[in-house]
Amino acid sequence: MFQPFLIALQFLTQCPVRLGAEPNDEAIGKSVLFYPVIGFLIGLLLAALSWLLNGTPPVVAAALILICWVFITGGLHLDGLADSADAWVGGMKDRDRTLTIMKDPNCGPAGVVAIVLLLLLKFATLYTLVIADAWVILILAATLGRTILPLLFLTTTYVRPNGLGSSLVIHMPRYPSMVVIALTSLLATLTLGVNSLWLLAAIVVIFLIFRHLMLRRIGGTTGDTAGALVEITEVSVLLVAILLAT
């Protein structure tokens, strides 16, 4: 099971990973099981950075944490967010047009605006969390952001037969291992105390809303929409946690 972990680490982060033997489809499928683990490790790194920056002006600390966050993931999910935004705006409610635009490597105005707004909101929430020394929320956001992927792939059709994630979705373990890991990661939210129930409920609602939008527009999900959901989940965790605290 170590190779699937390395595959997940290589795919979701910029860590230099050597896989050794060429991974087969089964190993690629099993790598999805480790997505929440990779998210936890990313969150742990961000929390450690937040701790190291203790005493630094909050605005500087928030900026450095955000830069590190983007650097660790290589902007993988931001790219999905931009492509999805361009496709949703330019697709004019047409499925085929939406999917075609989503494949275009160029970033249009809607994509740029989506990235800017999301990073702005992330920076604002990070600034608030740095002041409150609420580093545990960083771990939770990164973990839930990647836990949402197994849930999405379990419940939603992957609409690109030859897409980046098609082999991964086809060969990933289904029940009960995927369900157990996803539920365990989600229930870990309860460690935050009373407000954790509201946070968990908010994330579930956000997941259902965006899944519905995917189904209505393109009949399922793609790698881009999955990446967009990761970013939306992360920033939602940060925002909801702050709203609950205030």
MIDOSE-1310 file (N, C-alpha, C; in nm, 2 decimals, decimal comma, always signed):
residues 246
mfqp	+0,08/-0,12/+0,00/+0,00/+0,00/+0,00/+0,09/+0,13/+0,00; +0,22/+0,11/+0,00/+0,30/+0,23/+0,01/+0,31/+0,30/-0,12; +0,30/+0,23/-0,23/+0,31/+0,29/-0,36/+0,18/+0,38/-0,39; +0,06/+0,33/-0,35/-0,06/+0,42/-0,37/-0,04/+0,55/-0,29
flia	+0,02/+0,54/-0,17/+0,04/+0,67/-0,09/+0,13/+0,76/-0,17; +0,24/+0,71/-0,23/+0,33/+0,79/-0,30/+0,27/+0,85/-0,43; +0,18/+0,77/-0,49/+0,11/+0,82/-0,61/+0,02/+0,94/-0,57; -0,05/+0,93/-0,45/-0,14/+1,04/-0,41/-0,05/+1,16/-0,37
lqfl	+0,06/+1,14/-0,31/+0,15/+1,25/-0,27/+0,21/+1,32/-0,39; +0,24/+1,24/-0,49/+0,29/+1,30/-0,62/+0,19/+1,38/-0,69; +0,06/+1,33/-0,69/-0,04/+1,39/-0,77/-0,09/+1,52/-0,70; -0,11/+1,52/-0,57/-0,17/+1,63/-0,50/-0,07/+1,73/-0,45
tqcp	+0,06/+1,71/-0,45/+0,16/+1,80/-0,40/+0,27/+1,81/-0,50; +0,36/+1,91/-0,47/+0,48/+1,93/-0,55/+0,60/+1,85/-0,49; +0,58/+1,76/-0,40/+0,69/+1,69/-0,34/+0,76/+1,60/-0,44; +0,89/+1,60/-0,45/+0,96/+1,52/-0,54/+0,95/+1,37/-0,50
vrlg	+0,88/+1,29/-0,57/+0,85/+1,15/-0,53/+0,90/+1,06/-0,64; +0,97/+0,95/-0,59/+1,02/+0,85/-0,69/+0,93/+0,73/-0,66; +0,86/+0,69/-0,76/+0,77/+0,57/-0,75/+0,83/+0,44/-0,77; +0,95/+0,44/-0,83/+1,02/+0,31/-0,86/+0,95/+0,25/-0,98
aepn	+0,88/+0,14/-0,96/+0,82/+0,07/-1,07/+0,70/+0,15/-1,12; +0,67/+0,13/-1,25/+0,55/+0,20/-1,31/+0,43/+0,15/-1,24; +0,35/+0,24/-1,19/+0,22/+0,20/-1,11/+0,12/+0,15/-1,21; +0,05/+0,04/-1,16/-0,06/-0,01/-1,25/-0,19/+0,06/-1,21
deai	-0,30/+0,02/-1,28/-0,42/+0,09/-1,26/-0,48/+0,06/-1,12; -0,45/-0,06/-1,07/-0,50/-0,09/-0,93/-0,44/+0,01/-0,83; -0,31/+0,03/-0,84/-0,24/+0,11/-0,75/-0,28/+0,26/-0,76; -0,31/+0,30/-0,88/-0,36/+0,44/-0,91/-0,50/+0,45/-0,84
gksv	-0,58/+0,35/-0,86/-0,71/+0,36/-0,80/-0,71/+0,36/-0,64; -0,62/+0,28/-0,59/-0,60/+0,28/-0,44/-0,55/+0,41/-0,38; -0,48/+0,49/-0,47/-0,42/+0,61/-0,42/-0,53/+0,71/-0,37; -0,65/+0,69/-0,41/-0,76/+0,78/-0,37/-0,78/+0,76/-0,22
lfyp	-0,76/+0,65/-0,17/-0,78/+0,62/-0,03/-0,69/+0,71/+0,06; -0,58/+0,76/+0,00/-0,48/+0,84/+0,08/-0,50/+0,99/+0,06; -0,60/+1,03/-0,02/-0,62/+1,17/-0,03/-0,64/+1,25/+0,10; -0,73/+1,19/+0,19/-0,75/+1,26/+0,32/-0,62/+1,27/+0,40
vigf	-0,54/+1,17/+0,38/-0,41/+1,16/+0,46/-0,32/+1,27/+0,40; -0,31/+1,29/+0,27/-0,23/+1,39/+0,21/-0,28/+1,53/+0,25; -0,41/+1,54/+0,26/-0,47/+1,67/+0,30/-0,43/+1,70/+0,45; -0,43/+1,60/+0,53/-0,39/+1,62/+0,67/-0,24/+1,66/+0,68
ligl	-0,16/+1,60/+0,60/-0,01/+1,64/+0,60/+0,01/+1,78/+0,55; -0,07/+1,82/+0,45/-0,06/+1,96/+0,40/-0,10/+2,05/+0,51; -0,21/+2,02/+0,57/-0,26/+2,11/+0,68/-0,17/+2,11/+0,80; -0,10/+2,00/+0,83/+0,00/+2,00/+0,94/+0,11/+2,09/+0,90
llaa	+0,16/+2,09/+0,78/+0,27/+2,17/+0,74/+0,23/+2,32/+0,75; +0,11/+2,35/+0,70/+0,06/+2,49/+0,71/+0,05/+2,54/+0,86; +0,00/+2,45/+0,94/-0,01/+2,48/+1,08/+0,12/+2,50/+1,15; +0,22/+2,42/+1,11/+0,36/+2,44/+1,16/+0,41/+2,57/+1,12
lswl	+0,39/+2,61/+0,99/+0,43/+2,74/+0,94/+0,37/+2,85/+1,02; +0,24/+2,83/+1,05/+0,17/+2,94/+1,12/+0,23/+2,95/+1,26; +0,27/+2,84/+1,32/+0,33/+2,84/+1,45/+0,47/+2,91/+1,45; +0,55/+2,88/+1,34/+0,68/+2,94/+1,33/+0,67/+3,09/+1,30
lngt	+0,56/+3,13/+1,24/+0,55/+3,27/+1,21/+0,48/+3,35/+1,33; +0,47/+3,28/+1,44/+0,41/+3,35/+1,56/+0,50/+3,47/+1,60; +0,43/+3,59/+1,61/+0,51/+3,71/+1,64/+0,53/+3,79/+1,51; +0,52/+3,73/+1,39/+0,52/+3,81/+1,27/+0,40/+3,89/+1,25
ppvv	+0,40/+4,01/+1,19/+0,28/+4,08/+1,16/+0,18/+3,99/+1,09; +0,05/+3,99/+1,14/-0,05/+3,89/+1,09/-0,07/+3,90/+0,94; -0,06/+4,02/+0,88/-0,08/+4,03/+0,74/+0,03/+3,96/+0,66; +0,15/+3,97/+0,71/+0,27/+3,91/+0,65/+0,26/+3,75/+0,67
aaal	+0,22/+3,71/+0,79/+0,21/+3,57/+0,81/+0,10/+3,51/+0,72; -0,01/+3,57/+0,71/-0,12/+3,52/+0,63/-0,08/+3,51/+0,48; +0,00/+3,61/+0,43/+0,04/+3,61/+0,30/+0,14/+3,49/+0,27; +0,23/+3,47/+0,37/+0,33/+3,36/+0,35/+0,26/+3,23/+0,36
ilic	+0,16/+3,21/+0,45/+0,09/+3,08/+0,46/+0,02/+3,06/+0,33; -0,05/+3,16/+0,27/-0,12/+3,14/+0,14/-0,02/+3,11/+0,03; +0,09/+3,17/+0,02/+0,19/+3,14/-0,08/+0,24/+3,00/-0,07; +0,26/+2,96/+0,05/+0,31/+2,82/+0,08/+0,20/+2,72/+0,04
wvfi	+0,08/+2,75/+0,07/-0,04/+2,67/+0,04/-0,05/+2,64/-0,12; -0,03/+2,75/-0,19/-0,04/+2,74/-0,34/+0,08/+2,67/-0,39; +0,20/+2,69/-0,33/+0,32/+2,63/-0,38/+0,32/+2,48/-0,36; +0,27/+2,44/-0,24/+0,27/+2,29/-0,21/+0,18/+2,22/-0,31
tggl	+0,07/+2,27/-0,35/-0,02/+2,20/-0,44/+0,01/+2,23/-0,59; +0,10/+2,33/-0,61/+0,13/+2,36/-0,75/+0,02/+2,43/-0,82; -0,08/+2,48/-0,75/-0,19/+2,55/-0,81/-0,28/+2,45/-0,89; -0,27/+2,32/-0,86/-0,35/+2,22/-0,93/-0,50/+2,24/-0,92
hldg	-0,55/+2,27/-0,80/-0,69/+2,29/-0,79/-0,74/+2,42/-0,83; -0,65/+2,52/-0,82/-0,68/+2,66/-0,87/-0,70/+2,65/-1,03; -0,62/+2,57/-1,09/-0,64/+2,55/-1,24/-0,78/+2,49/-1,27; -0,82/+2,40/-1,19/-0,95/+2,34/-1,21/-1,06/+2,44/-1,18
lads	-1,04/+2,53/-1,08/-1,14/+2,63/-1,05/-1,15/+2,73/-1,17; -1,04/+2,77/-1,22/-1,04/+2,87/-1,33/-1,10/+2,81/-1,46; -1,07/+2,68/-1,49/-1,13/+2,62/-1,61/-1,28/+2,60/-1,59; -1,32/+2,56/-1,47/-1,46/+2,54/-1,44/-1,54/+2,68/-1,45
adaw	-1,48/+2,78/-1,40/-1,55/+2,92/-1,41/-1,56/+2,96/-1,55; -1,46/+2,95/-1,63/-1,46/+2,98/-1,77/-1,57/+2,90/-1,84; -1,58/+2,77/-1,81/-1,67/+2,68/-1,88/-1,81/+2,71/-1,84; -1,83/+2,74/-1,71/-1,97/+2,77/-1,67/-2,03/+2,90/-1,73
vggm	-1,94/+3,00/-1,74/-1,98/+3,13/-1,79/-1,99/+3,12/-1,94; -1,89/+3,07/-2,01/-1,89/+3,06/-2,15/-1,97/+2,95/-2,21; -2,01/+2,85/-2,13/-2,08/+2,73/-2,18/-2,22/+2,76/-2,22; -2,28/+2,87/-2,17/-2,42/+2,91/-2,20/-2,52/+2,80/-2,18
kdrd	-2,50/+2,73/-2,07/-2,59/+2,62/-2,02/-2,59/+2,50/-2,12; -2,49/+2,50/-2,21/-2,48/+2,39/-2,31/-2,38/+2,29/-2,26; -2,41/+2,16/-2,25/-2,32/+2,06/-2,19/-2,19/+2,05/-2,28; -2,21/+2,02/-2,41/-2,09/+2,00/-2,49/-2,00/+2,12/-2,50
rtlt	-2,06/+2,24/-2,50/-1,98/+2,36/-2,51/-1,91/+2,38/-2,38; -1,97/+2,35/-2,27/-1,91/+2,36/-2,14/-1,79/+2,27/-2,13; -1,80/+2,15/-2,17/-1,69/+2,05/-2,16/-1,58/+2,09/-2,26; -1,61/+2,15/-2,37/-1,51/+2,19/-2,47/-1,43/+2,31/-2,41
imkd	-1,49/+2,41/-2,35/-1,42/+2,52/-2,29/-1,34/+2,47/-2,18; -1,38/+2,38/-2,10/-1,31/+2,33/-1,99/-1,18/+2,26/-2,03; -1,17/+2,21/-2,15/-1,05/+2,15/-2,20/-0,95/+2,25/-2,25; -0,99/+2,37/-2,27/-0,90/+2,48/-2,33/-0,80/+2,52/-2,22
pncg	-0,67/+2,51/-2,25/-0,57/+2,54/-2,15/-0,55/+2,68/-2,12; -0,61/+2,77/-2,20/-0,60/+2,91/-2,18/-0,70/+2,95/-2,07; -0,66/+3,05/-1,99/-0,75/+3,10/-1,88/-0,82/+3,23/-1,93; -0,95/+3,23/-1,92/-1,03/+3,34/-1,96/-1,06/+3,44/-1,85
pagv	-1,13/+3,54/-1,87/-1,16/+3,64/-1,77/-1,24/+3,59/-1,65; -1,33/+3,50/-1,67/-1,40/+3,44/-1,56/-1,31/+3,36/-1,47; -1,22/+3,29/-1,53/-1,12/+3,21/-1,46/-1,03/+3,29/-1,37; -0,98/+3,40/-1,43/-0,90/+3,49/-1,36/-0,97/+3,55/-1,24
vaiv	-1,09/+3,60/-1,26/-1,17/+3,66/-1,15/-1,20/+3,56/-1,04; -1,23/+3,43/-1,08/-1,25/+3,33/-0,98/-1,13/+3,30/-0,89; -1,01/+3,30/-0,95/-0,89/+3,27/-0,88/-0,86/+3,39/-0,78; -0,88/+3,51/-0,84/-0,85/+3,63/-0,76/-0,94/+3,64/-0,64
llll	-1,07/+3,62/-0,66/-1,17/+3,63/-0,55/-1,14/+3,52/-0,45; -1,11/+3,40/-0,49/-1,09/+3,29/-0,39/-0,97/+3,32/-0,31; -0,86/+3,36/-0,38/-0,74/+3,38/-0,30/-0,75/+3,50/-0,21; -0,83/+3,60/-0,25/-0,86/+3,72/-0,16/-0,93/+3,67/-0,04
lkfa	-1,03/+3,59/-0,06/-1,11/+3,54/+0,06/-1,03/+3,45/+0,15; -0,94/+3,37/+0,09/-0,85/+3,28/+0,16/-0,75/+3,37/+0,25; -0,70/+3,47/+0,19/-0,61/+3,56/+0,26/-0,68/+3,63/+0,38; -0,80/+3,68/+0,35/-0,87/+3,74/+0,46/-0,90/+3,65/+0,58
tlyt	-0,94/+3,53/+0,54/-0,97/+3,43/+0,65/-0,84/+3,39/+0,72; -0,74/+3,37/+0,65/-0,61/+3,33/+0,71/-0,56/+3,44/+0,80; -0,58/+3,57/+0,76/-0,54/+3,68/+0,85/-0,61/+3,67/+0,98; -0,74/+3,65/+0,97/-0,82/+3,64/+1,10/-0,78/+3,52/+1,18
lvia	-0,75/+3,41/+1,12/-0,71/+3,28/+1,19/-0,57/+3,30/+1,25; -0,48/+3,37/+1,19/-0,35/+3,40/+1,24/-0,36/+3,48/+1,37; -0,45/+3,58/+1,37/-0,47/+3,67/+1,49/-0,52/+3,58/+1,60; -0,62/+3,49/+1,57/-0,68/+3,41/+1,67/-0,59/+3,29/+1,71
dawv	-0,48/+3,27/+1,64/-0,40/+3,15/+1,66/-0,47/+3,02/+1,65; -0,57/+3,02/+1,55/-0,65/+2,90/+1,53/-0,59/+2,81/+1,42; -0,47/+2,76/+1,45/-0,40/+2,68/+1,34/-0,47/+2,55/+1,31; -0,55/+2,50/+1,41/-0,61/+2,37/+1,38/-0,71/+2,38/+1,26
ilil	-0,76/+2,49/+1,24/-0,86/+2,51/+1,12/-0,78/+2,48/+0,99; -0,66/+2,52/+0,99/-0,58/+2,49/+0,86/-0,57/+2,34/+0,83; -0,55/+2,26/+0,94/-0,54/+2,12/+0,92/-0,68/+2,07/+0,87; -0,78/+2,12/+0,93/-0,92/+2,07/+0,90/-0,96/+2,11/+0,76
aatl	-0,92/+2,23/+0,71/-0,96/+2,28/+0,58/-0,89/+2,19/+0,47; -0,76/+2,17/+0,49/-0,68/+2,09/+0,39/-0,73/+1,94/+0,39; -0,76/+1,89/+0,51/-0,81/+1,75/+0,51/-0,94/+1,73/+0,45; -1,04/+1,82/+0,49/-1,17/+1,81/+0,43/-1,18/+1,84/+0,28
grti	-1,09/+1,93/+0,24/-1,08/+1,96/+0,10/-1,05/+1,84/+0,01; -0,97/+1,75/+0,07/-0,93/+1,63/-0,01/-1,01/+1,51/+0,03; -1,09/+1,52/+0,14/-1,18/+1,41/+0,17/-1,30/+1,42/+0,08; -1,33/+1,54/+0,03/-1,45/+1,56/-0,05/-1,43/+1,49/-0,19
lpll	-1,31/+1,47/-0,23/-1,28/+1,40/-0,36/-1,33/+1,26/-0,36; -1,30/+1,17/-0,26/-1,35/+1,04/-0,26/-1,51/+1,04/-0,26; -1,57/+1,13/-0,18/-1,71/+1,14/-0,18/-1,77/+1,17/-0,31; -1,70/+1,27/-0,38/-1,75/+1,31/-0,51/-1,74/+1,19/-0,61
fltt	-1,63/+1,12/-0,61/-1,60/+1,02/-0,71/-1,69/+0,90/-0,68; -1,73/+0,88/-0,55/-1,82/+0,77/-0,51/-1,96/+0,79/-0,56; -2,00/+0,92/-0,56/-2,14/+0,95/-0,58/-2,17/+1,01/-0,72; -2,07/+1,04/-0,80/-2,09/+1,12/-0,92/-2,02/+1,05/-1,04
tyvr	-2,08/+1,05/-1,15/-2,03/+0,99/-1,27/-1,91/+1,08/-1,32; -1,80/+1,01/-1,36/-1,69/+1,08/-1,43/-1,72/+1,09/-1,58; -1,74/+1,21/-1,63/-1,80/+1,22/-1,77/-1,69/+1,22/-1,88; -1,57/+1,22/-1,85/-1,46/+1,21/-1,95/-1,40/+1,07/-1,96
pngl	-1,44/+0,99/-2,05/-1,38/+0,85/-2,06/-1,23/+0,85/-2,07; -1,17/+0,95/-2,13/-1,02/+0,95/-2,15/-0,96/+1,06/-2,07; -1,03/+1,11/-1,97/-0,98/+1,22/-1,89/-0,87/+1,18/-1,79; -0,81/+1,28/-1,72/-0,70/+1,25/-1,63/-0,74/+1,16/-1,52
gssl	-0,87/+1,17/-1,47/-0,91/+1,09/-1,36/-0,99/+0,97/-1,39; -1,01/+0,94/-1,52/-1,10/+0,83/-1,56/-1,05/+0,70/-1,51; -0,92/+0,67/-1,53/-0,86/+0,55/-1,48/-0,86/+0,54/-1,33; -0,84/+0,65/-1,27/-0,84/+0,66/-1,12/-0,98/+0,62/-1,06
vihm	-1,08/+0,68/-1,12/-1,22/+0,66/-1,08/-1,26/+0,51/-1,10; -1,22/+0,46/-1,22/-1,27/+0,32/-1,25/-1,21/+0,22/-1,16; -1,08/+0,24/-1,12/-1,01/+0,14/-1,04/-1,01/+0,17/-0,89; -1,06/+0,27/-0,85/-1,06/+0,30/-0,70/-1,15/+0,21/-0,63
pryp	-1,11/+0,17/-0,50/-1,19/+0,08/-0,42/-1,32/+0,15/-0,39; -1,43/+0,07/-0,39/-1,56/+0,13/-0,36/-1,60/+0,11/-0,21; -1,67/+0,01/-0,19/-1,72/-0,01/-0,05/-1,65/-0,13/+0,01; -1,63/-0,13/+0,14/-1,66/-0,03/+0,24/-1,54/+0,07/+0,26
smvv	-1,42/+0,04/+0,21/-1,30/+0,11/+0,25/-1,31/+0,26/+0,22; -1,36/+0,30/+0,10/-1,37/+0,44/+0,07/-1,47/+0,51/+0,16; -1,58/+0,44/+0,19/-1,68/+0,51/+0,27/-1,63/+0,53/+0,41; -1,56/+0,43/+0,46/-1,50/+0,43/+0,60/-1,40/+0,55/+0,61
ialt	-1,31/+0,56/+0,51/-1,21/+0,67/+0,52/-1,28/+0,80/+0,51; -1,37/+0,82/+0,42/-1,44/+0,95/+0,40/-1,51/+0,99/+0,52; -1,59/+0,90/+0,58/-1,67/+0,93/+0,70/-1,58/+0,95/+0,82; -1,47/+0,88/+0,83/-1,38/+0,90/+0,94/-1,32/+1,04/+0,93
slla	-1,28/+1,09/+0,81/-1,23/+1,22/+0,80/-1,33/+1,33/+0,83; -1,45/+1,31/+0,78/-1,56/+1,40/+0,81/-1,59/+1,41/+0,96; -1,60/+1,30/+1,02/-1,63/+1,29/+1,16/-1,52/+1,35/+1,25; -1,40/+1,36/+1,20/-1,29/+1,42/+1,27/-1,32/+1,56/+1,30
tltl	-1,41/+1,62/+1,22/-1,45/+1,76/+1,24/-1,51/+1,78/+1,38; -1,57/+1,67/+1,44/-1,63/+1,68/+1,57/-1,54/+1,71/+1,68; -1,41/+1,70/+1,66/-1,31/+1,73/+1,76/-1,30/+1,88/+1,79; -1,37/+1,96/+1,71/-1,36/+2,10/+1,73/-1,46/+2,15/+1,83
gvns	-1,55/+2,06/+1,88/-1,64/+2,10/+1,98/-1,78/+2,12/+1,93; -1,86/+2,20/+2,00/-2,00/+2,22/+1,96/-2,02/+2,27/+1,82; -1,94/+2,37/+1,79/-1,96/+2,43/+1,65/-1,93/+2,34/+1,54; -1,86/+2,23/+1,57/-1,81/+2,14/+1,46/-1,93/+2,08/+1,39
lwll	-2,04/+2,06/+1,46/-2,16/+2,01/+1,39/-2,22/+2,10/+1,29; -2,21/+2,23/+1,32/-2,26/+2,33/+1,22/-2,16/+2,34/+1,10; -2,03/+2,33/+1,13/-1,93/+2,33/+1,03/-1,95/+2,21/+0,93; -1,97/+2,09/+0,99/-1,99/+1,97/+0,91/-2,11/+1,98/+0,83
aaiv	-2,22/+2,03/+0,89/-2,34/+2,05/+0,81/-2,33/+2,15/+0,69; -2,25/+2,26/+0,72/-2,23/+2,35/+0,61/-2,15/+2,29/+0,50; -2,05/+2,21/+0,53/-1,97/+2,15/+0,42/-2,05/+2,05/+0,34; -2,13/+1,98/+0,41/-2,22/+1,88/+0,34/-2,32/+1,95/+0,24
vifl	-2,37/+2,06/+0,29/-2,47/+2,14/+0,21/-2,39/+2,20/+0,09; -2,27/+2,25/+0,11/-2,19/+2,31/+0,00/-2,16/+2,20/-0,10; -2,12/+2,08/-0,06/-2,10/+1,96/-0,14/-2,22/+1,93/-0,23; -2,34/+1,92/-0,16/-2,46/+1,89/-0,23/-2,50/+1,99/-0,34
ifrh	-2,48/+2,12/-0,30/-2,51/+2,22/-0,40/-2,43/+2,22/-0,52; -2,30/+2,21/-0,50/-2,21/+2,21/-0,62/-2,22/+2,08/-0,70; -2,24/+1,97/-0,63/-2,26/+1,84/-0,70/-2,39/+1,85/-0,79; -2,49/+1,91/-0,74/-2,61/+1,94/-0,81/-2,59/+2,02/-0,94
lmlr	-2,51/+2,13/-0,92/-2,47/+2,21/-1,03/-2,40/+2,13/-1,14; -2,31/+2,05/-1,10/-2,23/+1,96/-1,19/-2,33/+1,87/-1,27; -2,42/+1,81/-1,20/-2,51/+1,71/-1,26/-2,60/+1,78/-1,36; -2,65/+1,90/-1,32/-2,74/+1,97/-1,41/-2,67/+2,02/-1,53
rigg	-2,55/+2,06/-1,52/-2,48/+2,12/-1,64/-2,42/+2,01/-1,73; -2,34/+1,92/-1,67/-2,26/+1,83/-1,75/-2,29/+1,68/-1,72; -2,38/+1,66/-1,63/-2,42/+1,52/-1,60/-2,33/+1,44/-1,52; -2,23/+1,51/-1,45/-2,13/+1,44/-1,37/-2,02/+1,53/-1,33
ttgd	-1,90/+1,47/-1,31/-1,79/+1,55/-1,28/-1,67/+1,53/-1,37; -1,57/+1,62/-1,36/-1,45/+1,61/-1,44/-1,33/+1,64/-1,34; -1,21/+1,63/-1,38/-1,10/+1,66/-1,30/-1,10/+1,81/-1,26; -1,14/+1,89/-1,36/-1,15/+2,04/-1,33/-1,25/+2,07/-1,22
taga	-1,37/+2,02/-1,24/-1,48/+2,05/-1,14/-1,44/+1,99/-1,00; -1,37/+1,87/-1,00/-1,33/+1,82/-0,87/-1,23/+1,91/-0,81; -1,13/+1,96/-0,89/-1,04/+2,05/-0,83/-1,10/+2,18/-0,78; -1,20/+2,23/-0,86/-1,27/+2,35/-0,81/-1,34/+2,32/-0,68
lvei	-1,40/+2,20/-0,66/-1,47/+2,17/-0,54/-1,37/+2,17/-0,42; -1,24/+2,12/-0,44/-1,14/+2,12/-0,34/-1,12/+2,26/-0,29; -1,10/+2,36/-0,38/-1,07/+2,50/-0,34/-1,19/+2,56/-0,27; -1,31/+2,53/-0,32/-1,43/+2,58/-0,26/-1,45/+2,53/-0,12
tevs	-1,42/+2,40/-0,10/-1,44/+2,34/+0,03/-1,34/+2,40/+0,13; -1,22/+2,41/+0,09/-1,11/+2,47/+0,18/-1,15/+2,61/+0,22; -1,18/+2,69/+0,13/-1,22/+2,83/+0,17/-1,35/+2,84/+0,25; -1,44/+2,74/+0,22/-1,56/+2,74/+0,30/-1,54/+2,70/+0,44
vllv	-1,45/+2,60/+0,47/-1,41/+2,56/+0,60/-1,36/+2,68/+0,68; -1,26/+2,75/+0,62/-1,20/+2,87/+0,68/-1,31/+2,97/+0,72; -1,40/+3,00/+0,62/-1,50/+3,11/+0,64/-1,60/+3,07/+0,74; -1,65/+2,95/+0,73/-1,76/+2,90/+0,83/-1,70/+2,90/+0,97
aill	-1,58/+2,85/+0,98/-1,52/+2,84/+1,12/-1,51/+2,98/+1,18; -1,47/+3,08/+1,10/-1,46/+3,22/+1,15/-1,60/+3,27/+1,19; -1,70/+3,25/+1,10/-1,83/+3,30/+1,13/-1,89/+3,23/+1,25; -1,87/+3,10/+1,27/-1,91/+3,04/+1,39/-1,85/+3,09/+1,52
at	-1,72/+3,12/+1,50/-1,64/+3,17/+1,62/-1,69/+3,31/+1,66; -1,74/+3,39/+1,56/-1,78/+3,52/+1,60/-1,93/+3,53/+1,62
